[in-house]
Amino acid sequence: MDENKLDLIFKAYDVRGLFNETITPEIGFKIGAAFATYVDSNEIIVGHDGRISNNEMFAAVSSGIQSMNKKVLYVGMVPTDVVYTLSGIKNLPGLIITASHNPSEYTGMKFCNAGAVAIGQETGLREIQQIAENFKGNFVISDLPEKQTMNQIYLEHFKKIVDPADISDKVKFSIDAGNGVLGAIIEDLSDAFNLNFVGLYMDVDGSFPNHPADPSDEKNLSDLKDKVISENLDFGVAFDGDADRSVFIDDKGNLISGSLMTCLISDWLYEKKSKVKVVHNVNVQPSVIKYLNNKGIETIRSKVGHSYIKKIMRDEDADFGGEHSAHFYLRENFYADSGILTLLIFLKILSEKNVKTSELVENYEFYPSSGEINYMVEDVEISLKKIENSFEGQFDKLDGISYFADDFWFNVRGSNTEPMLRLNAEAVNQKTLDSIIDKISNIISL
């Protein structure tokens, strides 16, 4: 197999590429066989999101697994976190065919070992790539396994974490599924928790006809904001293509950043018990972390990416994990991330506090922040070096480069999936923030 092609698609914590270009069904077959070889279990949970290419990809991946004399437990079209949770419940490895928020022409895979243990570049993904590179078996499509719907097992687990009786049906909100895979489970979810919501783009459509299934771009939240404001709803939530990420807006249509949501949930957990440990990635705002530390909440920094956060959470037995990108993790859910569970927790918080979402958010006064700003670049490393050479003093290099000054902070890191730099910054006031963003933007453009 062309090793360079695999280098293009094996990222830091998943596999991602263009269907029938960098990822063909034959490559899917070989990766399926490699994953089956890597894991000890004789049975593997497999699901997929709603992409147009998924029938071909599922046939190829499952055939690869079965070629190694291992059984496929096919759970159908499901959010990514369904596979994680079932992996924890059944103590089996899992594979989800998804390209997350990427456009329709992409495909990919995320993996976990038995017990929902994350697999990333340093925790098995590199070995899976090596096995795939050396795989010599014939590409043959075998009989497909029958689907076994396990949504109720997944939802029963969530009921142990959030009691449906603790969610008030007076809280009315809107969900924008972005034509992603959330629509495949929303009816079961709503029935289980008696949700009072108005749906947008619930039909699963892998062409994403209404807007990209990427809620991290605020332009994609405009319909949700209009819905929340026009119908006087309590809040809105948007999910990405594989529904493992949930982005919230308040009743006034204002974005609740991933950093702020990390703080809000951590705060709520701290109210329940006196000792709380939270893992966060490098681009959660420092002013948020300072607030949590001042309250007595222990925080631990991590690289960006689910496999890194999950490993630290397991090692430290942390209660909660939060990323600025709106991935949220809970110990009781096998340390896995779930956009759906985050929604249920948020509903429980609002039901308990009986306040408007905007009032809840306004209790927190953090420094102005940039949100994530993306720059396409020719060479990530050269661009990072140019930024580093333009500032005096030391940089933290846990993930990309982080610079801590008295009146501002920023982190710039390369994307794990695209030739792109991602900037997150905060400052003591908007003028300073604008100045630092302009400076970094000019450095990158040189």
C-alpha positions in Angstrom: 0.0 0.0 0.0 1.1 3.6 -0.7 2.5 4.6 2.7 2.3 8.3 1.8 -1.4 8.0 1.2 -1.9 6.6 4.7 0.3 9.4 6.1 -2.2 11.8 4.6 -5.2 10.3 6.3 -3.9 9.1 9.7 -4.2 12.2 11.9 -3.4 12.7 15.6 -6.6 11.1 16.9 -8.6 9.8 13.9 -8.5 8.9 10.2 -9.8 11.6 7.8 -9.7 12.1 4.0 -11.6 12.5 0.7 -13.7 9.5 -0.2 -12.5 7.7 -3.3 -9.4 9.8 -3.4 -7.3 9.5 -0.2 -9.7 7.0 1.3 -11.0 4.4 -1.0 -13.2 1.4 0.0 -10.0 -0.8 -0.4 -8.2 1.4 2.1 -11.2 1.2 4.4 -11.1 -2.6 4.1 -7.4 -2.7 5.1 -7.9 -0.3 8.0 -10.8 -2.5 9.2 -8.6 -5.5 9.0 -5.7 -3.7 10.8 -8.0 -2.5 13.6 -9.3 -6.1 14.0 -5.7 -7.3 14.2 -4.7 -4.6 16.7 -7.5 -5.2 19.3 -7.7 -8.3 21.5 -11.5 -8.7 21.4 -13.2 -11.1 19.0 -16.1 -8.7 18.5 -16.1 -5.0 17.4 -18.9 -2.4 17.6 -19.3 -0.6 14.3 -21.5 2.3 13.4 -21.5 5.2 11.0 -22.9 8.7 10.6 -25.2 9.9 7.7 -22.7 10.5 4.9 -23.5 9.5 1.4 -20.4 7.3 1.1 -21.2 5.3 4.2 -22.8 2.3 2.6 -19.7 1.6 0.6 -17.4 2.4 3.5 -19.3 0.3 5.9 -19.3 -2.7 3.5 -15.5 -2.3 3.1 -14.6 -1.7 6.8 -16.8 -4.5 8.1 -15.5 -6.9 5.5 -12.0 -6.1 6.5 -12.8 -6.8 10.2 -14.6 -10.1 9.2 -11.6 -11.1 7.1 -9.7 -11.5 10.3 -12.3 -13.9 11.7 -13.8 -11.3 14.0 -17.4 -10.4 14.5 -19.0 -7.1 13.7 -21.7 -5.8 16.1 -23.3 -3.4 13.7 -25.3 -0.6 15.5 -26.4 1.3 12.4 -26.5 5.0 11.7 -25.6 6.6 15.1 -23.8 9.6 16.7 -20.2 8.9 17.4 -20.8 8.9 21.2 -23.2 6.0 20.9 -20.3 3.8 19.8 -18.2 5.1 22.7 -20.9 4.5 25.3 -21.7 1.1 24.0 -18.0 0.3 24.0 -18.0 1.2 27.7 -21.1 -0.8 28.6 -20.2 -3.9 26.6 -16.4 -3.7 27.1 -15.8 -4.1 23.4 -13.7 -2.0 21.0 -15.6 0.4 18.7 -15.2 2.0 15.3 -17.3 4.8 13.9 -17.2 5.7 10.2 -17.4 9.5 10.2 -15.7 12.7 9.0 -17.2 14.7 11.8 -17.9 18.3 10.7 -16.0 18.1 7.3 -17.9 18.6 4.0 -19.9 15.8 2.3 -17.0 14.5 0.1 -15.0 13.5 3.2 -15.0 10.2 5.1 -13.0 8.8 8.0 -12.9 6.7 11.1 -12.6 7.1 14.9 -11.6 4.3 17.1 -11.8 3.2 20.8 -10.6 0.1 22.6 -12.7 -2.0 24.9 -14.2 0.1 27.7 -14.3 3.2 25.5 -10.5 3.7 26.0 -9.4 6.3 23.4 -7.1 5.4 20.5 -4.9 8.2 19.2 -1.5 8.5 17.5 0.3 7.7 20.7 -2.2 5.1 22.0 -2.6 2.7 19.1 -3.3 4.6 15.9 0.3 4.5 14.7 0.3 0.7 15.2 -3.0 0.4 13.3 -1.5 2.4 10.4 1.6 0.1 10.4 -0.5 -3.0 10.3 -2.6 -1.5 7.4 0.6 -0.7 5.5 1.8 -4.2 5.7 -1.6 -5.9 5.1 -1.5 -8.4 2.2 -5.0 -9.8 2.2 -7.3 -9.7 -0.8 -10.0 -7.0 -0.9 -13.2 -9.0 -0.9 -16.6 -7.7 0.2 -18.3 -10.3 2.5 -21.9 -10.6 3.7 -22.9 -7.6 5.8 -23.9 -8.2 9.4 -27.5 -7.4 10.4 -28.1 -4.2 12.3 -28.7 -4.4 16.0 -30.4 -1.3 17.3 -29.0 -0.4 20.7 -30.2 3.2 21.2 -32.2 2.2 24.2 -29.2 0.6 26.0 -27.3 3.9 25.3 -30.2 6.0 26.6 -30.8 3.9 29.7 -27.1 4.5 30.6 -27.7 8.3 30.3 -30.8 8.0 32.5 -28.4 6.8 35.3 -26.5 10.1 34.9 -29.3 12.5 34.3 -32.7 11.5 35.7 -35.5 12.5 33.2 -37.5 13.7 36.1 -34.9 16.3 36.8 -35.5 18.0 33.4 -38.4 20.5 33.4 -40.6 20.5 30.4 -41.0 24.2 30.9 -37.5 24.6 29.4 -38.2 25.1 25.7 -35.3 25.2 23.3 -34.2 24.7 19.7 -31.9 22.0 18.2 -30.1 22.5 14.9 -29.0 19.1 13.8 -27.4 20.5 10.6 -28.8 17.4 8.7 -26.2 15.4 10.6 -26.7 12.1 12.4 -28.4 13.5 15.5 -31.6 13.2 13.4 -31.2 9.4 13.5 -31.7 9.3 17.3 -33.6 12.4 18.1 -37.0 10.7 18.4 -35.7 8.1 20.9 -33.9 10.8 22.8 -36.9 13.1 23.0 -39.2 10.2 24.1 -36.7 9.1 26.8 -36.2 12.6 28.3 -39.5 14.3 27.3 -37.7 17.1 25.5 -39.6 20.3 24.7 -37.8 21.5 21.6 -38.2 23.0 18.2 -36.1 21.1 15.6 -34.1 22.6 12.7 -32.7 20.4 9.8 -33.4 17.1 11.6 -33.5 15.1 8.4 -30.2 13.2 8.0 -28.8 14.2 4.7 -25.1 13.6 3.9 -25.1 16.4 1.3 -25.7 19.0 4.2 -28.1 21.1 2.0 -28.8 23.9 4.5 -25.4 24.7 6.0 -22.2 22.9 6.8 -22.5 20.7 9.9 -19.9 22.7 11.7 -21.2 24.7 14.6 -17.8 26.1 15.4 -18.3 28.6 12.6 -20.7 31.1 14.0 -22.1 31.8 10.5 -23.7 28.3 10.7 -25.7 29.3 13.8 -27.6 32.1 12.2 -30.8 30.1 11.6 -30.7 28.8 15.1 -30.3 32.3 16.5 -33.3 33.5 14.5 -35.4 30.6 15.8 -34.5 31.2 19.4 -35.2 34.9 19.3 -38.3 34.8 17.1 -40.0 32.1 19.2 -38.7 33.4 22.6 -37.0 30.2 23.5 -34.8 29.5 26.5 -31.7 28.5 24.4 -30.4 26.9 21.3 -28.0 24.1 20.6 -26.3 23.1 17.4 -24.6 19.7 16.7 -21.9 18.8 14.3 -22.1 16.1 11.6 -21.4 13.1 13.9 -23.2 14.8 16.9 -20.4 14.4 19.4 -20.1 18.2 19.7 -22.7 20.6 20.9 -22.5 24.4 20.7 -25.0 26.5 22.7 -26.5 30.0 22.4 -28.5 31.8 25.1 -32.0 33.2 24.9 -30.7 36.4 23.4 -28.8 34.6 20.6 -25.4 35.0 22.2 -22.8 32.3 21.7 -21.8 30.4 24.9 -18.2 29.5 24.1 -16.7 26.1 24.8 -14.6 27.8 27.5 -17.6 29.3 29.2 -19.5 26.0 29.0 -16.5 24.2 30.6 -16.7 26.7 33.4 -20.4 26.5 33.8 -20.5 22.7 34.1 -17.4 22.6 36.3 -19.0 25.1 38.6 -22.2 23.1 38.8 -20.3 19.9 39.6 -18.4 21.8 42.3 -21.8 22.7 43.9 -22.6 19.0 44.2 -19.3 17.8 45.8 -16.4 19.6 47.4 -13.6 18.1 45.3 -13.7 18.4 41.5 -10.9 17.7 39.0 -11.3 19.1 35.5 -9.1 18.4 32.4 -9.1 21.2 29.7 -7.3 21.7 26.5 -4.7 24.4 25.8 -7.1 26.9 24.2 -9.6 27.2 27.0 -9.3 30.8 28.2 -6.8 31.3 31.0 -9.2 33.7 32.8 -11.7 30.7 33.0 -9.0 28.5 34.5 -8.0 31.1 37.0 -11.7 31.4 38.1 -12.0 27.7 38.6 -8.7 27.5 40.5 -9.7 30.3 42.7 -12.8 28.4 43.6 -10.8 25.3 44.6 -11.3 23.3 41.4 -8.2 21.4 40.3 -7.5 21.8 36.6 -5.1 19.9 34.3 -4.0 21.1 30.8 -4.0 18.8 27.8 -3.3 18.8 24.2 -6.3 19.4 21.9 -8.0 16.2 20.9 -10.3 13.6 22.5 -7.7 10.8 22.8 -5.4 13.1 24.8 -8.1 14.4 27.2 -9.6 10.9 27.8 -6.2 9.5 28.7 -5.5 12.2 31.2 -9.0 11.9 32.6 -8.5 8.2 33.1 -5.0 8.6 34.6 -6.2 11.3 37.0 -9.7 9.9 37.5 -11.0 13.4 36.6 -14.6 14.3 36.9 -15.0 16.4 33.8 -13.2 17.5 30.6 -13.9 20.5 28.5 -12.5 21.8 25.2 -12.9 25.2 23.7 -14.1 23.4 20.6 -17.2 22.3 22.5 -16.3 18.7 23.2 -17.3 17.8 26.8 -16.4 14.6 28.7 -17.7 13.0 31.9 -16.3 10.4 34.1 -19.6 8.6 34.5 -19.7 8.2 30.7 -16.5 6.2 30.6 -14.6 9.5 30.3 -16.0 9.9 26.8 -17.3 13.0 25.1 -20.9 13.4 24.2 -22.8 16.3 22.8 -26.1 14.7 23.7 -25.1 14.1 27.4 -23.9 17.7 27.6 -27.3 18.9 26.4 -29.0 16.8 29.1 -26.7 18.2 31.8 -27.4 21.7 30.6 -31.1 21.1 30.8 -30.7 19.8 34.3 -28.8 22.9 35.3 -31.4 25.2 33.9 -34.2 23.2 35.5 -32.5 23.4 38.9 -31.6 27.0 38.8 -34.8 28.2 37.1 -33.2 31.2 35.6 -32.8 32.5 32.0 -29.8 31.2 30.2 -28.5 34.7 29.6 -28.7 35.4 33.4 -26.8 32.3 34.1 -24.1 33.3 31.7 -24.0 36.9 32.8 -22.8 35.7 36.3 -19.4 35.2 34.7 -17.2 38.1 33.7 -14.2 36.9 31.7 -11.8 38.8 29.5 -12.8 39.4 25.9 -11.7 36.5 23.7 -11.3 35.9 20.0 -13.0 32.6 19.6 -11.1 30.3 17.1 -9.7 32.1 14.1 -8.4 29.9 11.3 -5.7 30.7 8.7 -4.9 28.6 5.7 -1.1 28.4 5.4 1.4 26.7 3.1 3.6 25.4 6.0 2.4 25.2 9.6 5.8 24.8 11.2 7.3 27.8 9.3 4.3 30.0 10.2 4.6 29.0 13.9 8.3 29.8 13.9 7.6 33.3 12.4 5.1 34.0 15.2 7.5 32.7 17.9 10.3 34.9 16.5 8.1 38.0 16.8 7.6 38.0 20.5 10.1 38.2 23.3 10.2 35.7 26.1 9.3 32.0 26.5 6.5 30.1 24.8 4.7 27.1 26.3 4.8 24.3 23.7 2.4 21.6 25.1 0.4 22.0 21.9 1.4 24.5 19.3 2.7 27.7 21.0 1.1 29.5 23.9 2.2 33.0 25.0 1.2 34.4 28.4 1.7 38.1 28.9 0.4 40.4 31.7 -2.4 41.8 29.6 -3.0 39.1 26.9 -2.7 35.4 26.0 -2.8 33.5 22.8 -2.4 29.9 21.6 -1.6 29.1 18.0 -1.6 25.5 16.8 -1.7 23.6 13.6 -4.9 21.8 12.7 -4.7 18.0 13.1 -6.7 17.5 9.9 -6.0 20.4 7.5 -3.0 22.7 6.5 -4.3 25.4 8.8 -3.3 27.5 11.9 -5.9 28.0 14.7 -5.6 31.1 16.8 -7.3 31.6 20.2 -6.6 34.7 22.2 -7.9 36.7 25.1 -6.9 40.1 26.5 -7.8 42.5 29.3 -9.8 44.7 26.9 -11.1 44.6 23.4 -8.5 47.1 22.1 -5.6 44.9 23.2 -7.3 41.8 21.9 -7.8 43.4 18.4 -4.2 44.6 18.4 -2.8 41.1 19.1 -5.1 39.5 16.5 -4.0 42.1 13.9 -0.3 41.5 14.8 -0.5 37.7 14.5 -2.6 38.0 11.3 0.0 40.2 9.7 2.9 37.9 10.7 1.1 34.9 9.2 0.4 36.8 5.9 4.0 37.8 5.4 
